[in-house]
Amino acid sequence: MVLTPEDLSLEPGDWQWGEQSRTLVRLLRAYDLDVRQQGRPPEAGDKGLASEIILALGASGTVGAATTVLLNWLTARSTRRLTLTVGEGADGRTVQVVGEGLSDSSMRAALIAVLGRPETTDDARGDTPAELPPGE
C-alpha cells in the first residue's frame, strides 16, 4: 500500500512537513510494520518533493497496528489527511482519509477497503496497544 500523507497548512517542501512525514515513518516502524519512505516528484505548483510511504500489510495484526498509528497521526492536527493507494490503473484502489472526527472503526474500514479484501478475525481483533511511543 502507498500512503501519501498531507498537511493542508504546509507546503510539501516546508521543513516542518519533512519532520511530520519522518515522524509518521518512525511511528509505523515502532509498531514493527514493514515501511519505507521515498520522495516523489512534486505536483504542478508545489515546491520541493512530496513523500510517499510504502507500507506492507500482509501479516496478522498489521491492519490493527496501522489503524492505531495512522489514526493517532491524523487526529494530532486537523489539517492532516492521507491518501491510501493499492495497485495502478483500472485495478487500482484509492481512499482519501481525513482525520477530523475519524473513529478507529472508520480508519480500519478505510484500510480494509483499499486493500480490497474482507475483514478477517485478525484485522478485527484490535490487539494493538492503545498508546503510541512519544515523538510528537
C-alpha positions in Angstrom: 0.0 0.0 0.0 1.2 3.5 -0.8 0.5 6.2 1.9 0.7 9.8 0.7 0.5 11.9 3.9 -0.5 15.6 3.6 -0.9 18.6 5.8 -3.0 21.3 4.2 -1.4 24.0 6.2 2.2 23.2 5.0 3.9 23.1 1.6 5.5 19.7 0.7 8.9 21.4 0.7 8.4 23.0 4.1 11.0 21.8 6.7 8.1 21.1 9.2 6.4 18.9 6.6 9.6 16.8 6.3 9.7 16.3 10.0 6.0 15.3 10.2 6.4 12.8 7.4 9.5 11.3 9.1 7.7 11.1 12.4 4.9 9.1 10.8 7.5 6.6 9.4 9.1 6.3 12.8 5.8 5.6 14.5 4.9 2.9 11.9 8.3 1.3 12.5 7.8 1.5 16.2 4.9 -0.9 15.7 7.2 -3.3 13.7 5.4 -2.5 10.4 7.3 -3.1 7.2 7.6 0.5 5.9 9.9 2.6 3.7 9.7 6.2 2.6 10.5 7.6 -0.8 10.3 11.0 -2.4 8.1 11.6 -5.5 8.2 14.4 -8.0 6.2 17.5 -6.9 2.7 18.1 -8.3 2.4 21.2 -10.6 2.7 24.3 -8.4 4.2 22.5 -5.4 7.6 23.3 -4.0 10.0 20.5 -3.1 9.5 16.8 -3.0 6.4 15.2 -1.6 6.6 12.0 0.3 5.2 8.5 -0.3 5.3 5.8 2.3 5.2 2.2 1.2 3.5 0.0 3.8 3.2 -3.8 3.8 0.0 -5.1 5.5 0.2 -8.8 4.9 0.9 -10.3 8.4 -1.5 -10.9 11.2 -2.3 -7.9 13.2 -0.7 -5.4 10.8 -4.0 -3.7 10.0 -4.7 -3.1 13.7 -1.3 -1.7 14.2 -1.5 0.5 11.1 -5.0 1.7 12.2 -3.7 2.8 15.6 -0.7 4.7 14.2 -2.5 6.3 11.3 -5.5 7.4 13.3 -3.3 9.0 16.0 -1.1 10.7 13.4 -4.1 12.1 11.5 -6.0 13.3 14.5 -3.0 15.2 16.0 -3.7 18.0 13.6 -7.0 18.9 11.9 -5.2 19.8 8.7 -3.8 16.3 8.0 -5.0 13.8 5.6 -3.8 10.5 4.0 -4.3 9.1 0.5 -4.1 5.3 0.6 -3.5 3.5 -2.7 -3.1 -0.1 -3.8 -2.4 -1.0 -7.4 -2.5 1.1 -10.5 -4.8 1.8 -13.5 -8.1 0.1 -13.7 -7.2 -2.4 -10.9 -6.1 0.3 -8.5 -8.0 1.4 -5.4 -7.5 4.8 -3.7 -9.1 6.1 -0.5 -8.5 9.5 0.9 -8.8 9.8 4.7 -9.3 13.0 6.7 -8.7 12.7 10.4 -11.2 15.2 11.9 -13.9 13.1 13.6 -12.5 9.8 12.4 -13.1 6.8 14.6 -11.0 3.7 15.0 -13.5 1.6 13.1 -13.7 4.1 10.2 -9.9 4.1 9.9 -9.8 0.3 9.9 -12.6 0.2 7.3 -10.7 2.6 5.0 -7.6 0.3 5.2 -9.7 -2.8 4.5 -11.4 -1.1 1.6 -8.2 0.0 -0.1 -6.8 -3.5 0.4 -9.9 -4.8 -1.4 -10.5 -7.8 0.9 -13.0 -8.8 3.5 -12.1 -8.1 7.1 -10.6 -11.1 8.9 -10.6 -12.1 12.5 -7.0 -10.9 12.9 -7.9 -7.5 11.4 -10.9 -7.0 13.8 -9.1 -8.3 16.9 -7.7 -4.9 17.9 -4.8 -6.4 19.8 -2.5 -3.4 19.3 -1.5 -1.1 22.1 -3.7 2.0 22.6 -0.8 4.4 23.1 1.9 5.5 20.7 5.5 5.9 21.7 6.5 9.5 22.5 7.5 11.5 19.4 5.0 14.2 18.5 
